[in-house]
Amino acid sequence: TPNLPNPQEYTIYEMISTLDFYLLLYSCIVLIGSGIAVTNNSGQMFSSIGSSMSAVGTTLFSVTQSTSRVACGFLCDVLKSRGSGRAWVILGGLVCMMLSYSLFYVNTEASLVLGTALSGVAFGSPWPTMVVVVSERFGMLNLGGNYMVYDGFASAVGTLLMGKLIPESSYNSHLTSGDTECMGRECYGEGYLIILVMCGTAVVTSTAFIRRNKIEGGGVG
């Protein structure tokens, strides 16, 4: 950690010089990106296994992620009032996202519907949480700029990598010559597995962030 006059207030440069910045950033990229992957590909995920439940899945995702945003904002305050860190909400979201992608990998109609609902719960969790975790760890003085690094960069990288490149590559690799649509459980199988593994690694980085801030007395974890 940089030797700052006031270690509770970080500029953007000072923030990106810390290990905690990267631990939290990677966790947020994976959590947001895996949710965007569902929003971008939900229709084809269902149609690739011959299911007509894509509209139901989309509705479930919308309802659960909206509800999660409200609930996780409340949960952050409950955790703080009981002396626990708000970063636990990020970790919980990642565990929930891992469960949803495990269901996606099963790749039946029922598992896709349930997985889509769970991924909505997970996707809603970082939005009310990131801003308070960033403020607690890196201070309020430069919160506007510091938070937007997380919000903007995590959304951009997550959208490009996990929302587009990974699922699109998996889908296109199983297209047969002359076909424009992939049919079969294998269409998104590799993509599900890759994102599932990424969620697992993000659980590790999120846990490390929480443990480091408990030890260092930051009050975040």
Disulfide bonds with the S-S distance in Angstrom:
Cys182-Cys187 1.96
